[in-house]
Amino acid sequence: MRRSQIDMDSSVAFLNCNVIDVVTGNVASSTDLVVQNSIIVAVGPGAGCAAPFKIDASGLWAIPGLIDTHVHVCDEPYQSNVQGSIQEPEAVTLLRAFRNLFESLNCGVTTVRDAGSAHARSLIVKRAIENGMAVGSTVYCCGHIITYPCGHMADYGIEVKGKEEIRQAIRRNVALGVDYIKVASDPEDTEAMGRHPDPTFTVEELVNIVSGARENKMNVACHTYPSVRGVQRAIDAGVDTIEHAVPLAGVVVPKARQSLITFVPTFVSAYDVMPLEVIMSKMSLDLCRAKLFDATNTKALFVTIPDSIAEWFDRLTANLPKAITDRSRLTIGSDAGCLGTNFRSAIREMFLLTQMGASNHQVLQFATLNAAEALGVRTIGRLEVNFTADIVFCGANPIEELEALLDIKIVVSRGTIVKLEQ
């Protein structure tokens, strides 16, 4: 991948492409997309005639840049390179993060939401990319995860109990310049350190977190799996996204729909730690197609699967098809950075959700429209005038053929051409 030498301060027109409306699925054929100063300034037949720079995009299909709403940009997905990012030098962490985001962008993922990093180092990465010091997907950060005493990802976050400690943790993150607040709360997470029965946040404490975030005009993401109680508490508290879970009980579905909560199942990261025979016993999978999408993955080998992860996988495979059928609000999140789940995995998540009943059009919406809403960002996720120029050009229509996402021809990130196949 390489950055184009074209000066994107001048308007650039992509001529005669097929522009996909991700809302309706309709296609505008022989259409020009005109970009200037990182913004789409015109869309339509002949709109690019006056642009000083022109790129022939005939025969290509334009979609909004994909959004991966759950990654860990500073973490190491490759088994051979595993180190402890808590102890390692900052420079090592940052080099890995830029590699990860370079990989992500090359696959058409122009935006990621970082779900936590050691020492909140993803904020350094975010600023470097925003300032043009590095090439990579745009990053939205939560800073330090807010968790309970000895809770999930305590080494990455701030352990709190009670209203005042919650307020202090939010103020600390706000001072760092975070984009949203992430909280970890799961009554059934057996992986957490030194667990006692259900020491996680009460609904009242979660409400305090949500209200503190709202005062600072930020959304709240809540890590909870595989617990029905955890999902219920998060919904009752009014969080914006629920990470790693889907509606797990009948009463949850109407509550989630009414409150417009978005679920981020991160199914691919569960898939990546399960033996193939277990996967096949739980779901119907087109192995021939799966091989094409799995070619991007590095499998991690575990001697034993933790009980909570096995239960998580069971609940996802049982409930994701229902969530898709019920039109629950879902988005694409890969959990890239977890061992075995690399930064080419957002497209694999899209494929796997089609294997559980979603249409190609639906998963494209999960990765664009729904994802932008989950981030609370109104200027990405569509190819419309005044939207950020995050554009991916494919050789075929991904709504008709999802494999088109495996052969991306051009990537435009915030108005800059970062991949151009000639």
C-alpha positions in Angstrom: 0.0 0.0 0.0 1.3 3.5 -0.7 0.0 7.0 -0.3 -0.8 8.8 -3.6 1.3 11.7 -4.7 -1.8 13.6 -5.8 -2.3 16.9 -3.8 -5.7 16.2 -2.2 -6.2 19.8 -1.3 -7.2 20.2 -5.0 -10.4 18.4 -6.0 -10.0 14.9 -7.3 -12.7 13.1 -9.3 -13.2 9.4 -9.5 -15.0 9.0 -12.8 -17.7 6.6 -14.0 -17.9 4.3 -11.0 -20.9 2.5 -9.6 -21.8 4.1 -6.3 -23.7 1.9 -3.8 -26.3 3.5 -1.5 -25.8 1.4 1.6 -29.2 2.5 2.9 -31.3 1.1 0.1 -28.8 -1.1 -1.7 -29.4 0.7 -5.0 -26.6 1.5 -7.4 -26.0 4.7 -9.3 -24.1 3.7 -12.4 -21.6 5.8 -14.3 -21.3 8.2 -11.4 -18.5 10.6 -10.4 -17.3 11.1 -6.8 -15.5 14.4 -6.2 -13.3 14.8 -3.2 -11.7 17.9 -1.8 -10.0 18.6 1.6 -11.0 15.2 2.9 -14.7 15.8 2.1 -17.0 14.5 -0.6 -18.1 17.6 -2.4 -20.1 16.2 -5.3 -21.7 12.9 -6.4 -23.4 12.4 -9.7 -23.0 11.8 -13.5 -20.5 14.3 -14.9 -19.9 15.9 -11.5 -16.1 15.5 -11.9 -15.7 17.3 -15.2 -14.1 20.4 -13.7 -11.8 18.7 -11.3 -8.1 19.3 -11.9 -7.3 15.7 -11.2 -9.2 12.7 -12.5 -9.0 9.0 -11.9 -10.9 6.6 -14.2 -12.9 4.3 -11.9 -14.9 2.7 -14.7 -16.0 -0.8 -13.8 -15.4 -0.3 -10.1 -18.0 -0.3 -7.3 -17.7 2.4 -4.6 -18.8 1.8 -1.0 -18.2 3.8 2.2 -15.0 2.9 4.1 -15.6 0.0 6.4 -15.7 0.5 10.2 -14.5 -2.0 12.7 -16.1 -1.0 16.0 -14.0 -3.2 18.4 -10.2 -3.6 18.0 -7.2 -3.3 20.3 -4.8 -1.4 18.1 -1.7 -1.9 20.3 -2.1 -5.6 20.9 -0.4 -8.5 19.2 -2.5 -11.0 17.2 0.4 -13.1 15.9 1.3 -16.0 18.2 5.0 -16.0 17.2 5.3 -12.3 18.3 3.5 -12.4 21.6 4.9 -10.2 24.3 3.4 -8.4 27.3 2.3 -5.0 26.1 2.0 -3.8 29.7 5.8 -4.1 30.3 7.2 -3.5 26.9 8.8 -0.1 25.8 6.4 2.4 24.4 8.2 2.5 21.0 7.6 -1.3 20.5 3.9 -0.8 21.2 3.6 2.1 18.8 5.4 0.3 16.0 3.0 -2.7 16.3 0.0 -0.4 16.4 1.0 1.3 13.1 1.6 -2.1 11.5 -1.9 -3.2 12.7 -3.6 -0.1 11.3 -1.7 -0.2 8.0 -3.0 -3.8 7.6 -6.5 -2.8 8.5 -6.6 0.1 6.1 -5.3 -2.0 3.3 -8.4 -4.2 3.7 -10.7 -1.2 3.3 -11.3 -0.6 7.0 -10.9 3.2 7.2 -12.1 3.6 10.8 -11.6 1.6 13.9 -12.8 2.0 17.5 -10.1 1.0 19.9 -11.5 -0.9 22.9 -8.6 -0.5 25.2 -4.8 -0.5 25.3 -2.1 -0.7 27.9 -1.3 2.7 29.3 -3.9 4.2 26.9 -1.2 4.3 24.2 -3.7 4.1 21.4 -4.3 7.8 22.0 -0.7 8.5 20.8 -1.4 6.4 17.7 -4.7 8.2 17.1 -3.0 11.6 17.1 -0.1 10.5 15.0 -2.5 9.4 12.2 -4.7 12.5 12.5 -1.6 14.6 12.1 -0.4 12.8 9.0 2.7 11.3 10.7 1.6 7.7 9.9 -0.7 6.0 7.5 -3.5 3.9 9.1 -7.2 3.7 9.8 -8.7 6.6 11.7 -8.9 5.6 15.4 -11.5 6.4 18.0 -10.3 5.7 21.6 -11.7 5.0 25.0 -8.5 5.6 26.9 -8.5 3.7 30.2 -11.2 1.0 30.5 -13.3 1.5 33.6 -13.6 -1.8 35.5 -14.5 -3.2 38.9 -11.9 -4.3 41.5 -9.9 -7.2 40.1 -12.2 -7.1 37.1 -11.8 -7.8 33.4 -8.8 -6.0 31.8 -7.9 -4.4 35.2 -4.3 -4.1 34.0 -5.5 -1.9 31.1 -7.9 0.2 33.0 -9.0 2.0 36.2 -10.5 -0.1 39.0 -13.4 1.7 40.6 -16.2 1.2 43.1 -18.8 3.7 44.0 -20.0 7.0 42.5 -17.0 9.2 43.4 -14.4 6.8 42.0 -16.5 6.5 38.8 -16.5 10.3 38.4 -12.8 10.5 38.9 -12.1 7.8 36.3 -14.3 9.6 33.8 -12.6 13.0 34.5 -9.2 11.3 34.0 -10.3 9.9 30.6 -11.9 13.2 29.5 -8.6 15.0 30.3 -6.8 12.6 28.0 -9.1 13.5 25.1 -10.9 10.2 24.6 -13.8 9.7 22.2 -16.0 7.5 24.3 -16.1 5.6 27.6 -15.7 1.8 27.9 -16.8 -0.1 31.0 -16.2 -3.8 31.8 -19.1 -5.5 33.6 -19.9 -9.2 33.5 -21.3 -11.3 36.3 -20.2 -14.5 34.7 -16.7 -13.7 33.5 -14.6 -16.5 35.1 -11.4 -15.1 33.5 -11.2 -12.1 35.7 -8.5 -12.1 38.5 -9.4 -13.0 42.1 -13.1 -13.2 41.4 -15.8 -13.3 44.1 -19.4 -14.0 43.3 -20.7 -11.1 41.1 -18.5 -8.2 42.2 -19.3 -6.3 39.0 -21.1 -3.0 38.6 -24.7 -2.6 39.8 -27.3 -1.0 37.6 -26.9 2.2 39.7 -23.2 2.3 39.2 -23.6 1.7 35.4 -26.1 4.6 35.4 -23.5 6.8 37.0 -21.0 5.9 34.3 -23.5 6.6 31.6 -24.6 10.0 33.1 -20.9 11.0 33.5 -20.3 10.2 29.9 -23.4 12.0 28.7 -22.2 15.1 30.6 -19.2 15.1 28.4 -21.2 14.2 25.2 -19.7 10.8 24.9 -21.2 7.3 24.2 -20.7 4.3 26.5 -19.6 0.8 25.4 -20.1 -2.0 27.9 -18.1 -5.3 27.8 -20.2 -8.1 29.0 -20.2 -11.8 28.0 -21.7 -14.3 28.2 -24.0 -13.2 31.0 -27.8 -12.6 30.6 -27.6 -10.6 33.8 -24.7 -8.5 32.4 -26.6 -7.7 29.2 -29.8 -6.9 31.2 -27.9 -4.5 33.5 -26.2 -2.7 30.6 -29.6 -2.2 28.8 -31.3 -1.0 32.0 -28.4 1.5 32.5 -28.8 2.9 29.0 -25.4 2.2 27.5 -24.9 2.7 23.8 -23.2 -0.5 22.7 -22.9 -3.9 24.3 -19.6 -5.7 23.4 -19.3 -9.4 22.7 -22.9 -10.2 23.2 -26.3 -10.5 21.5 -29.8 -10.4 23.0 -29.7 -13.5 25.2 -33.3 -13.7 26.5 -36.8 -12.9 25.1 -37.2 -9.9 27.4 -33.9 -8.4 26.3 -34.9 -8.1 22.6 -37.8 -5.5 22.9 -35.9 -3.6 25.6 -32.8 -3.3 23.4 -34.9 -2.3 20.3 -36.8 0.3 22.3 -33.6 1.8 23.7 -31.7 1.7 20.3 -28.8 -0.2 21.8 -26.3 -1.7 19.4 -24.8 -5.1 19.9 -21.2 -5.8 18.8 -20.9 -9.6 18.9 -17.2 -10.0 17.8 -18.1 -13.5 16.7 -14.9 -13.9 14.7 -12.7 -13.7 17.9 -14.7 -16.6 19.4 -14.5 -18.5 16.2 -10.7 -18.1 16.1 -10.2 -20.0 19.4 -12.6 -22.9 18.7 -11.6 -26.2 17.0 -13.2 -26.6 13.6 -15.1 -29.7 14.7 -16.8 -27.7 17.5 -17.6 -24.9 15.1 -19.2 -27.3 12.6 -21.3 -28.9 15.4 -22.7 -25.5 16.3 -23.4 -23.9 13.0 -23.7 -24.5 9.3 -20.6 -23.2 7.5 -19.7 -23.2 3.8 -16.2 -24.5 4.2 -15.2 -23.7 0.6 -16.1 -20.1 1.0 -14.8 -20.0 4.6 -11.4 -21.0 3.3 -11.2 -17.9 1.1 -12.0 -15.6 4.0 -10.0 -17.6 6.5 -6.9 -17.3 4.4 -6.4 -13.9 6.1 -6.4 -15.4 9.6 -3.7 -16.7 11.9 -5.1 -19.5 14.0 -4.1 -19.6 17.6 -3.8 -23.0 19.3 -5.1 -23.4 22.8 -4.8 -26.6 24.8 -8.0 -25.9 26.6 -10.7 -23.4 26.0 -11.8 -21.4 29.1 -15.3 -22.3 30.3 -16.6 -18.7 29.9 -15.4 -18.5 26.3 -17.0 -21.9 25.4 -20.2 -20.7 26.9 -19.9 -17.4 25.0 -19.4 -19.3 21.7 -22.5 -21.4 22.5 -24.6 -18.4 23.2 -23.5 -16.6 20.2 -24.1 -19.4 17.8 -27.6 -20.0 19.4 -28.7 -16.4 19.5 -27.0 -14.5 16.7 -29.3 -16.0 14.0 -32.3 -14.9 16.2 -30.8 -11.4 16.6 -30.4 -11.1 12.8 -33.9 -12.4 12.1 -35.3 -10.1 14.7 -33.5 -7.1 13.1 -31.6 -6.3 16.3 -29.1 -3.5 15.9 -25.7 -5.1 15.1 -22.4 -3.8 14.0 -19.1 -5.2 12.9 -16.4 -5.7 15.5 -13.6 -8.1 15.1 -11.7 -7.8 18.5 -8.6 -7.7 16.4 -5.5 -7.7 18.5 -6.7 -10.7 20.5 -4.4 -13.7 19.9 -5.2 -15.2 16.6 -7.5 -12.4 15.4 -5.6 -10.1 13.1 -6.4 -6.8 11.6 -7.8 -8.3 8.4 -10.7 -9.8 10.3 -13.5 -7.3 10.0 -14.3 -8.8 6.6 -14.2 -12.3 8.1 -16.7 -11.2 10.7 -19.0 -10.0 7.9 -18.7 -13.3 6.1 -19.4 -15.3 9.3 -22.5 -13.3 10.0 -23.8 -14.1 6.5 -23.4 -17.7 7.4 -25.7 -17.1 10.4 -28.5 -15.6 8.2 -27.5 -12.0 7.4 -27.6 -10.9 3.8 -24.6 -9.2 2.2 -26.5 -5.9 2.2 -27.2 -6.3 6.0 -23.5 -6.9 6.9 -22.5 -4.0 4.7 -24.9 -1.8 6.7 -23.5 -3.3 10.0 -20.0 -2.1 8.9 -21.0 1.3 7.7 -24.4 2.8 8.8 -24.8 1.0 12.1 -21.1 1.4 13.0 -21.1 5.1 12.4 -24.2 5.4 14.6 -22.5 3.3 17.3 -19.5 5.7 17.3 -21.8 8.7 17.4 -20.2 10.1 14.3 -22.5 11.5 11.7 -20.0 12.2 8.9 -18.9 8.7 8.0 -20.6 5.5 6.8 -22.2 6.9 3.6 -21.1 8.3 0.2 -22.9 11.6 0.3 -22.0 15.3 -0.1 -20.4 16.7 3.1 -19.4 13.3 4.4 -15.8 12.4 5.1 -14.1 11.0 2.0 -13.6 7.4 3.2 -14.2 5.4 0.1 -13.4 1.8 -0.9 -13.5 0.8 -4.6 -14.1 -2.9 -5.4 -14.0 -4.9 -8.6 -17.5 -6.1 -8.1 -20.7 -5.3 -6.2 -20.2 -6.7 -2.6 -24.0 -6.8 -2.1 -24.1 -9.4 -4.9 -20.7 -11.0 -4.2 -19.1 -10.5 -0.7 -15.8 -11.9 -2.0 -15.4 -8.5 -3.8 -14.2 -7.2 -0.4 -11.2 -9.6 -0.7 -10.0 -7.8 -3.9 -10.1 -4.0 -3.1 -8.7 -1.8 -5.9 -8.6 1.7 -4.3 -8.8 2.9 -0.7 -9.4 6.6 0.1 -8.9 7.6 3.7 -10.0 11.1 4.8 -9.6 12.3 1.2 -6.1 10.7 0.6 -5.6 7.8 -1.7 -3.7 5.3 0.3 -4.1 2.3 -2.0 -4.2 2.5 -5.8 -3.9 -0.6 -8.0 -3.0 0.1 -11.5 
